[in-house]
Amino acid sequence: MSSSLDPKTLNLGILAHIDAGKTSLTERLLHTAGVIDEIGSVDAGSTQTDSLDLERQRGITIKSAVVSFAVDDVTVNLIDTPGHPDFIAEVERVLSVLDGAVLVVSAVEGVQAQTRVLMRTLRRLRIPTLIFVNKIDRRGADHDGTLRAIREKLTPAVVPMGSTRSQGTSTAAFLPSGETDSTFTAGLLDLLTTQDDAFLAHCLENPQPIPYERLRAELAHQTAHVLAHPVFFGSVTTGAGVTSLMAGVREFLPAVRGDGEGPLLGTVFKMERGTAGERIAYVRMLSGTVRTRETVRFGRGKADDRSAEGKVTALDVFDRGAAVGRDAVSAGRIARLRGLTGIRIGDTISAPGAPAPIHEDAQGHFSPPTLETVVVPERASDRGRLHVALTQLAEQDPLIDLRRDELRQETHISLYGEVQKEVIQATLADDYGIGVAFRETTTLCIERLTGTGSAFEAIGESANPFLAAIGLRVEPAPDGAGVEFRLGIELGSLPLAFLKAVRETVDATLRQGVHGWRIPDCTVTLTRSRYLARQSHAHGTFDKSMSSTAGDFRNLTPLVLMSALLDAGTRVHEPVHRFRLELPEETLDTMLPLLTRLGALPGATTQHGRSLALEGDIPAARVHDLQQRLPSLTQGEGLLESSFSHYRPVAGPAPTRARTDHNPLNRKEYLLHVLRRV
């Protein structure tokens, strides 16, 4: 149980569309807090959080970074996140450890596509969020227009905390509103009573004017419960409004006191490698205390058979902009742990001997990668080194999702976009000395079951050369449900090693369904099983020909599962983006035929002056074509926002994906491969 003596900590995320100024805001906050003497520049590559050479060269954030500063009695761990959509998975992992967020919006460019995606996710995950409108000193800055766009495109539940003066000039300033501003207090009261029925009832029961301090306290309460979002304006270039924002962080976002005496619990949200190649795990401590030279357990909960134990050899915490070595770190803080071989993003840590607790994180709240490519080394001799290097990169970004093609000796990776491909290429060259090229990028589809199917193979059947009997039933599952493995046999009737082999092989086989695409959602039930108990000759030697092994179950499972999938039937689904087009009214008649040719489904249009806004769905594979054609068809004035929405069945013949394993649909080929391997 936490006490008043435990330090208060706020884990704060800075999020934005690319180029809105979030990394520069991080620099300005550190400078205002007295952590750094000089403000770094994104363009010059001198910021605290963009530490990778590639980040400095390109002027973008690729990996999330943690720095720390103090505001009064609160330690703020500030996490700067990537803004480019290609690195949304990095943002996704950070959300699981945040107590609050600042969403940065440009006063010039306004609310952009990524801004909307981020705000939807922050509200869905119930993360308290302040909004900071940056660049009020830039030409074209529009206070009223940006605030209107925030209300229309993000949320109407916003409270502008002041006004601007001399916007669009180097002397632009933010003027905080206060108790004497009747327009501000009236608007604040109106929003607060609209958002919370309990506060409305309180106001109705008390006819006297609500004290200003009570209004501020209620705003803090509603911000913490994601009912309201204070909006600040300023400029990270000049520092205008940053002091007010920092005070808002302290007043409106909920700092926490961790329970350092509670049971040990932490969650891993980021991985990197040290100079000696050792794994470094970034852990948000949720409860208890972890110490150096202490053994901890890590894994993903009761369903994770990979849970392990390891000794923490060193740990760091973030203090005033730097990572500092410590002997122990308690709940509420973010720590870097070394020494835990095999630890992965998404793992929880707990006390040794205890099952790894299941901790809900943000995985899956953003869209999955919808693109795939093959990485080809420039030198054939680098093929082995390339796979090792990509495996290490996948530790830091699990959604890269490596697929090793043993038949063609090639490696496939999943991607969000072309910029991510360039970053992987540069990282392989700079950090590993491996030059690579990429094949053409293709769209990643999935397969969904169309019915229920089952299959069974018994020991002794001519078509089954393995000493194992397996029966499986497959059933459709709701979108997003994942793969559930159930036991339809009596618990204990099959040795644990054999059961584990079946379960692991089911997961592996579902990565390539009937048409070669991943099957993300289904229920698989083990309905029947049989094995031959370990047998020996009279002189005591083990006889494999008379005894079942885990290998028998591992080799038979793909054949049975694929037969069950064929019995059920599957259909290929393609990824679909939700798009919003803003274009001149007179260009609509030329745009609609193009959208039809691209397989889009346009929806209703809304009028905005002489412009139209058109929303609809479009196959992810055709978004790039639309982006390329848009300028010429709209006189350069068209704006496109798009983000992953859902999967839909492919019309026409089902596209197939090249398999990277020996196809269990071809029983003869598969069995020959197994026999050669044995």
Secondary structure, 3 states (H helix, E strand, C coil): CCCCCCCEEEEEEEEECCCCCHHHHHHHHHHHCCCCCCCCCCCCCCCCCCCCHHHHHHCCCCCCEEEEEEECCEEEEEEECCCCHHHHHHHHHHHCCCCEEEEEEECCCECCHHHHHHHHHHHHCCCCEEEEEECCCCCCCCHHHHHHHHHHHHCCCEEECEEEECCCCCCCEEEECCCCCHHHHHHHHHHHHHHCHHHHHHHHHCCCCCCHHHHHHHHHHHHHCCCCEEEEECCCCCCCCHHHHHHHHHHHCCCEECCCCCCCEEEEEEEEECCCCCEEEEEEEEECEEECCCEEEEECCCCCCCCEEEECCEEEEEECCEEEEECEEECCCEEEEECCCCCCCCCEEECCCCCCCCCCCCCCCCCCCCEEEEEEECCHHHHHHHHHHHHHHHHHCHHHCCEEECCCCEEEEEECCHHHHHHHHHHHHHHHCCCEEECCCEECCEEEECCCEEEEECCCCCCCCCCEEEEEEEEECCCCCCEEEEECCCCCCCCHHHHHHHHHHHHHHCCCCCCCCECCCEEEEEEEEEECCCCECCCCCECHHHCCCHHHHHHHHHHHHHHHHHHHCEEEEEEEEEEEEEEEHHHHHHHHHHHHHCCCEEEEEEEECCEEEEEEEEEHHHHHHHHHHHHHHCCCCCEEEEEEEEEEECCCCCCCCCCCCCCCCCHHHHHHHHHHHC
